[in-house]
Amino acid sequence: MDKTQVTIPEVLHHWATHEPDTAAFIFVDSDMRRRVLSRSDVYRFASRFAAILRRNDVKSGDIICNTLPNSPERVVTDLGIIIAGAAAMNGQIFLADGEDFIGSLRDSECKAVILDPLERRGAAFVLSKLENKQTSDGRVHFPELPALRTLLVYCLESRGGQPSFLDTLEDEQETFVADVSPDDLAYVMSTSGSTGFSKLLPHTHARVCNFARNFAAACGIPRKRVFAETTTTGLPLGDDRKNGIRLAADTNSVAKERNGDDDDIQRKDQDDADADDDYFPNDSISRQGGETEDEKNTSDPSVERQAKDKNSSEKHQAKDTNRNQDTLYANYVYFNNSRLGWSGGFPAEFLWYGATRVLLDLSRGPPEDPVAFSVALAMREGCHYAFLLPFHLQQWLSREELWRSSDFRFKVIGLAGQPVHKSLLQHPALTSLCQSVNVFYGSTDLGDLTCNFAVDPDAYEDGNNGKPFPGVELKIVDEELREIPQGRELGEVLVRSDMSFTYYLSNEDATKKTILPDGWCRSGDVGYISEEGDLFVICRSNFAIMRGAYVVYPGWLENRIKHHPAVREVFVVPVPDPALHQELCACVVTHPEAEVTVEDLRAFCEALFLTERNDHMTPVPRYFLFFSDFPTTATGKPCRRSTAATAVSRLLQSGATPTD
């Protein structure tokens, strides 16, 4: 497949002018408040926020850190940053001292931070601990962060008579869309590595769109939704843009002007749809996306809805419930609750397919029972497709009482982020939850690489991630980087594709170690390519631990644990876990006569991280084992691998098995 040569503003404008009232994002918070952004809402609010950014001295190419939680506000601000010609960067804070957040601001030379002042122990809290020599013009000046000049503070709720952020956008009159190219910087993502080792990955507009193409396809959304197949030469950006300012326009009239260009496209789309029938059964769908009139009345009033004539509304809804409809943009509803700032949570399904994304609104905090809430949300919105981490699917299957009595059923569930085991795919409740499962493989730095479509659970082998997407090259090499032929011999997975990153920000050493002179990239994963051409990924090539969707580098955590006065030596090693694939076990040698308990060490480790995020995203060891000394190598050095094997054996013998 050819490299995509479009920009994100073009894509957003495209969807805003094609069935603009179709829901793009549906957010529901812990109080059951339902807020909907339509396709036109997304473009309208984002272009207004882009104008605000420009007035705040944000320039093309600037990197802007966004710390807002999953919410309509996060979508609008992320995309507004990009429409303004700047690059959005996810602001993540895991460590209690904010070291990870401060480091990313420094390494990226971030120019502005978007934050909610009311978020407990959030960005405002971390930055308040730094010296701030505010300038005479009101700009911030942190000596530790010399590039940072602006804090954009927005309350997500109306408080004390002050309007909420979306209320301010309703009153904003100016819009702006920068003139950007596919090779301009659009987004800075961070790798999944935990505990101080995340690296910053700059992605261009073209690379983001290529990533979106494969990600959404891997989650099963039919190919006829592909954005590039609905536009032949890109989107016109001429008459309605003057000097970089997009004038306010009636999106419905713009769409009408373009309808004449869609006839040939629609015929091509039908051909593609016919070719897709083998993958996607043409069965009935319980509910199409979008909003009914009653739902609109219950949506948050801050999210403006464009008025529709009653007759045209009824006609549109009739089309939505007709599986054989002629419209080019039949709506697909897709559940993906991953964080918007991560690669798995980036709104790929909307950008590339125009699909409706359903997710939790975290602006008021997480629900008490996230699993029950997520299941109920997917059922209520009639989601057809889903992206889940394997351990999330395990949680859903273990609580089948939440959905088994209904007729709800996904068409496809896409699984990625951690190795998938055959036992999960053979769970007896899985066929009641979905028609088929796709297992795919990729990474933030390399993009989505392979997919095992419509997996047969009985024939599946652990680690089988399927064949590469078009445009993706794979090979297996030995320690000398010599290619290994297809078969069962293990080696490191090397990748070359149009989605692979080109450099890490402020990390030249890591870039040189990862990107080889001939353009191949080292994945750090060990596996093989079968004679049938399927990629099997077995483990990491170094001491990194694959815990859920995150790669934990134990060195940082070991150094922190050594700061405990009772600890002499420590190894943090992986032990098997049926949900997360691997869990953390801290193996500790104490100083002579030191007195310390497991509870003491656990509390010490928990204090390193934000307690609000003490979940699968926070790398606190689940197990702690004391050793008198570690096993050694032939040269007398402590042996990590032997220690890990001993840890697994001891846990099994004690009954505290890592497979509980």
N, C-alpha and C positions, 0 to 999 in steps of 0.2 A: 504494500500500500504506500502511495506517495506520501511524503511528509506534508502535513497540513500547514497551509500558509494563510492562516486567518488570525485575527486578533480577538481577544475577549470582548472588547466593546462592540465589534462587529457581530459577534454571536449574540450578545445581550440585546442589541438592537433588532436582530433578526427575530428572536422570540417575542420581543415586545410588539412587533408588528404582524405577527401571525397568531391568531386567536389570543389576543392580548389579555382577555379576562380569565384564561385558564390558570388554575392555581399552579404556581411554581414551587412554593414552599408552604407546608402546613406545620406549624409549631403548636404543641400543646404543653402547658406547664403543669407543675405539681398541683396547682389549684384548679386544674381542668379548664383554664382559660385557653381558648383556641384562637390563634392568630394566623392569618393567611396573607401571603404575598403573591399577587398574581404576576404574570410575566411582565405586564406593563408597570406594575408597582416596583418591581426589582429595578428596571431600567430608570424609571422616573426618580425614585428615591436615591439611587446610586449616583445618577448624574447631578442631582442637587447637592448631595454630599461632596461630590468632586468639586463643585463650585466653592463650597465652604472651605475645603482643603486648600484650594488655590488662594483664597483670601487670607489663609493662615500661612502663606509663604511656602507651601509644599510645591516642589518643582518636579518636572519630569525626571525620572531616574532615582528620586529619593526613595529610601526604604523607610516604611512606616510600620511600627509594631502595633498590632491589634491584640489587646488582652481581654476583650469582651467574651462572655460565654456563648455557647450555642443559643441563638435567638434570632428573631428577625433583624435586630439591630446589628448583629455580627455579620449577617449576609450583606446588608446594605453597606456597612462600612468597609468590609473587605473588597467588595466589587467597586465601591466608590473610589477607593484608593487606586485601584487598577485603571478605572475610567479616567482618573485625573492624570494618568501617565506615570504614576509612582508604582512602587512594588510593595505589596502587603507582606508582612512577616508575622507569623504566629508568636504570640507572647506567652510562653509557658513558664510556670513557676511550680517546681516540685520541692525544691530544697527550702528548708525553713529560713535559712539566711539569705535566700534570693540569689545565691551565687550563680545559678544557671541562667536566670533572667538577666542579671547585670552583664554576664559574659556575652550573651547573645546580642545585647544592645551595643556593647563595645566592639565586638568582632564585625558586626554588620555596618558600623558607623551610622546607626539609626538616627534619623532626623526628628522624628516625632513619635509619641506614644499615645494611643487611644485607650482610655481607662474609665472605669466606673468607680467613683470615689467611695461608694458604699460597699464595694466588695470586700469582705473580711479577709485580711491578710493577703490582699491582692497587690497589683502593681503600685497603687498609691501608697500602700503600707511599706513596700520594699524601697521605693524611691524616697520616702520621707526620712529614711535612715541615712541618706547620702547628703553630703554638703551641697547646698544649692545657693550659688551666688547670683541671684536674679538680676538681670540687666535692667537698664533704665527704660527700655521699651517693653518691658514685661516678659521678655523671653527668659526661659530657664537657662541656667549655666551650672552644670555639674562637672567639676574638675575631673572626676573619674570617668565621665562620659562626654568628652569634648564636642562630639558631633551633635548631640541631642540639644535641640533648641526649643521644642514646643511640646507641651502636654495638652492634649485635647480631652477635656473632662466632660463626660456626658452621663447624666442620670437616666437609667433605663425606665424608671418610674416617675410619675409626677409627684413631687413632694414640696410641701410648704408653699404652694401656689406657683411653683416653678414648673414649666412645661417639661414633658418627657422628651427624649431625643427625637422620636418619630413625630411628636407634635411640632418640634422646631422645623423638621423637614417639610411638614405640611404647609408651613408659612413661608418657606423659602421660595423665592421667585426665580432665581438665577439657576441655570444649569450649565454644565461644562463637560465636554468630551475631548480628551487630548488626541492629537494625531499621532498614533503609535504604529509601529511596524511589528510583524510577527517575531522578529529577532530582538525586540526590546524586552527588558526585564519586567516580569509581571508578578511573580510570587517567590518568596523565600521560605522554603520548608526546612524543617529540621529532621534529621534521621531519628529513628526510634530508640537509639542508644540511650540508656538511662545513666544516671549518676555522673554527670559532668562530662560525658563523652559524646553528646549529640553534636553533629556537625551541621552547618548551615549550607543549604543547597539552593542556589539561585536558578529559577526556571523562567524561560522566555514565554511569550504568548503562544508561540508555535508548539513548544514542548508541553505546556499545560494542556493544550487542545489535543495533542497526540496522546497524552496520558489519559485524558477524559474519554477519548475514543475507545481505548482498550478496556479501561476499567468498567465502563457501563456495559460494554459487550460481554465481559466476563460475568456480569451479574445477570445476564440473560435477557436484557431488554432487546426486542427485535431490531434487526439491522435497519429496517426501514425508517427508524427514527434518526439516523445519522444526519447531523447538521450539514456536513459537506456534500451529501447527496441531495440536499434540497436547495442548493445554490451552486450555480455553475461557475460563476466568475467572481464570487465574493459579493459583499453587500455594497450598495452605492452609498458613499459618504460625502456627496457633493453639495447639493443646493441647500440643505438644512444645516450646514456647518459653515460658520464664518469666523475666521481668526481663532479657531480652536473652540469656539462657543457653540454648542448645539442649541438652537432655538427651540422653545417649547412648541410641540406639534401634536396634532390629534393623531394618535397611533392608529386609530381605526381608519382614518382617511388615507394614511400612508399605506396601510395594508391593502386597501382597495386599489390604490394606484399600482401595487405590485402584483395583483391577482392575475393579470394577463400574462405574467412571466411564468406562472406556475403550472400551466397545462402540460408542457413537455416534461417538467420535473415530476409531475404527478404520475404520468405514464411510466417514467423510469422507476419511480418509487414502487408502483404496482408490480413491475417485473421483479424488483428486489424482494418485495413481500412474498411473492409466489415462491421464490428460491428459499425463503426462510421457513416455509411451512414444515419442512422436515424437522427443524429444531424446535419450533414453537407451536404446539397443538392449538387448533382454532376452537377451543372450548369456550363456553360462556364465562363471563366475568361478573362477579356478584355486584360490583359497584365501580363505575368509572369515576375518575377524579373530578376536581372542580368543586364548586359549592352550590348547594341549593339555596333558595331564597331564605329558608328558615335558618340555615347555617350562617348566612351572611349577617343576619340579625343578631347572632350570638357572638360574632367575631369582634375583636377589639376595635373600637371606633378609630383608633389612631392609625390603623392600616386602611387607607382610603380605598374604596371599591368604586370602580367606574360604573355609572348607572347604565342599565340595559333596558331596552324596550321589552315589555312582557312577552310579546309574540316571538321576538327573536330569541329571548331567553328560553322559552319553551321549545322552540325549534332546535336550539343548541343542545338542550338537555336530551331531546329525543335522539339526536345524533349520537350523543355520548353513550346511550344505552343500546345502540345498534352495533353489534359486533361486526357487521359487514358494511359499515358506513363507508362513504366515499371520501370523507375529508382526509386530507394528508396528515393531519396532526391529531390522530386518536390519542387520548391521554392515557399514559401509563403511570400508575401510582407505585412508589418505590420507598421502602423503609430502609433508612440508613441513619443510625443514631450515633455514628462516629463523630468525633470532634471536628468541627469545620476547619480548624487550622492544620490538621494532619492530612497526609496524602489519602488515606482511606476515607476521610470525611469531606474532602474537597468536593464542591458541588458538580462533579463530573457528569452525573446523570442528567442534570438540568442543562448544562452547557451544551452537551453533545446530542442529547436526545429530546430535550424539552420535557423530560419526565417530571412528574410532581414528586418532590422529596418530602417525606414525612419523618419528623424527628421530635425529640423532647426539647422543650424550651427550658433552658437551665438558668434563665435570668432570675428566677425565684428559688433557685437551689434544686437539687435532685429530689425525686419522690422517695418516700420511705421504702418502697419495694420496687426497685427499678425493673426487675424482670416482669412482675405482674403488670406494671404500668406499660411497659413496652409491648407486651403481648396484646393487652387491651387496646392500645393505640393502633397497632397494625391491623387488628380486626375491625375496629371502628371505622378506620379510613379505607378499608377494603384494599389493602396493598397487594399488588400483583407480584412484586419482586422484592428481594431483600438482600442486603449485604450484612453478613454477620461474621464475627470472629468465631472460630470453632468452639471456644469455651463458652461463648454466649449461646450458641446453638445447643450445647450440652445442657446449659441451664434451662432453656426453653423445653427441651425434651424431658428433663427431669420433673417438670411441673406441667405435664400434659393436661391436668384437670383444668388449667386456665383456658384451653382452647379446644379440647377434644370433643366437647358436647356440641360445638357449633359446626356449621358447614364451611367455615373459613379454611382456605388452603392457598398457600403461595403457588404461583406457577414455577418460579425458580428461586432458589437461595444460592447466592454466591458466597463462597468461603475462601478466606485468605488471612494472612497475618501470622499464621503459625502452622506447623505441620498438622495434617489431617490424618487421623487413624481410621482404619477400616471398621473398627468397633463402633465408631460414631455413625458412620454411614449405614451400618446394619442395625441401628437402634429400631426396635419394632414400631415406634411411634412416628418415625420420620416420614413414612409414606402418607400418613394422615396430615402432616403439616405442610408438605410441599410435593409438587409433581416430580421435580428433578433438582439435582444439585450440581453446580459447577465449582470445581476446585481450581483456584488460580494462584499464581506465584509472581511476586515482584517485590520491589522495594522503593523507598522514597527517592533514592538516588538514581536507580536504573529504570524506574517505571514498571508498568505491568508487562510481563514477559511471556507467560505461557498460560494456557487454560485447558483443563480437562473437562470438556463439556458433557453434560448429561451422564454423570458418573453411574456406572453399574456397580452397586455396592458389593455384589458377590465376586465380581472380577477385579475389584480395586485392590491395588497394592499400596501399602503405606508409603507416603512420600511421592506418589505419582501426580505430578502437576501438569501433565498433558503436553501438548505441542506448542511451539512458539507462535505468537501472533505474527501476521505479515509485517515485514520490516525489522524483525528481531532475529539476530544471529546468536547462536549459542555454541560453545565448545567446552570440553573438559580437558584440563591440563594437569600435568604432574607438578612436583615441587620445582622443577626446572623450567616450567611453563611450556613444556612440550605437549602437543595435543595427544590425547588418548582416544583411540577409536571407540565407536559406539559398542556398547556391551555393558557388563556389570562392574567394570573396574572403576574404582572411586578416584576422584580428583576434584580440583577446584573448578567451580562454574565461572566461566568468563562470558561476558555479554557485550554485544555491540548493536545499537539501535538508535533510531531518531529520537527516542525519549530519554536516553541516558544523559546524565548531567555532564557538564564540561569542567567544572571546578568547584571546590569548597571555598566559601568565603573565609578569608583570613587564615587559611590552613593549607599552605603550599605543600608541606610535607605529606599530609594525608592525600592531597590531590595526586602527587607524583607516585605514591604507593598504590593508588587505586586505578588510575588511568595509565595504561601502557602506551608506549610511543606509537604503536600501530592502531590506536583507537579502541582496542579492547579494554573493557573494565573488569576489574576483579570484584566478584560479588562477596567474597568471604564465606561462601557456602560450599559445602562438600556434597557431591552427588555424582550421578552418571546419566548418560543419555542411552536409553535402551535401543535395541536394534529396530524397534518400531518408531523411533524418533521421539519418545516421551522423555521428559526431564524428571528425574527423581532427585529430590533434595533430602539429604540424610541428616546433616548437622552443620555446625559452624566449623570453620577451619582453624579457629583460634580458641581461646578460653572463654569467649563470649557465651552467655547463657540465653537461650531462647525461651523467655518467660511470657507466655501469652503473645500479644502482638508486639512486644518490646524486647529489644536486645539489651541485656544487662552486662556491662563490662565490670567484672568484679574488682579490678584493681583499685578504683576510687573508693568503693565501699570498704574494702579491706583496710585501706589506709585510714579511713575514718574510725573503723572499729578499733584499730591499734591505738587510737588516742585514749581509749578507756584504760585507766591506770592498772587494771588487773590483767590486761591482755598482753601476752608476749608475742605470739604469732597467730595468724588467722588465714585461712583459705575460705573463700565463698565459692561453693561448688554446686553444680546442678544435680538434682535428683529427679526421677521421673514423676510426672503428675498427669493424670488422665485428662484434665481440663486445660491446663496451661501448657502442657507438653513438658516443661521443666519448672521446678520450684527451686528456691534458694535455700541452701543449708550452710550455715556459718560453722566451720570447724575451728575450734579455739584451743590454743595452748596458753595456759595462764602462767603468770609469774609464780615462783615457789611461795607457798603459804598465802597466796592471794585468795580472798573469799569473794566469790561472785556467783550469782545464780543465773539461770536462763532468763528469768523475769527481769533481772537487772540489765542483761544485755539487750533484751527485746525493747525495753523502755529506752535504753540509750540509742538504739537504731531508729526507733519511731520518732525520737526527738530531732532526727536529722531532716525529717520531711514534714510537709504541711499535714497536720492531722486530718484536715478536711478531705485530703486525697489519699488516705490510707486504704487503698483498694488495689486492684490488679495493676494499676499504673504506678504504684509506689513500691520500689524494690526493697522492702523490709523482709529479711529472711523469715521463712516459716518455721524452719528447724534450726536448733542450736545444739551442737555436740561438743563435748570437752574431750581433748586428747592429752595424754601425758607428753607425747612427741608425735610428729608426723612421720609417716613412712618416707624412706629416702631412696634416691636413685643410686646407681652404682658408684657415683662420684661423691655420695654423701649429702647431696642437696635434698631439701624437702620435695617430695613428689606430689604434685597436685592431682594427677590422674589416680594414683594409688589411694590418696586420701579420699577422693570422690567415691571410688569403689568401696572403700571401707565404710564410708558414711551411709551408702545405700544398704549395705549388708547389716549395719547396726540398726538402722531404722526398721528394716524388715524383721529382724530378730526381736526388737523391742515391742513390736505390734503397732508402732506409730508409723505405719508404712506410707511411703510417698505416693501410694495409689489409693489412699482413702477416698 
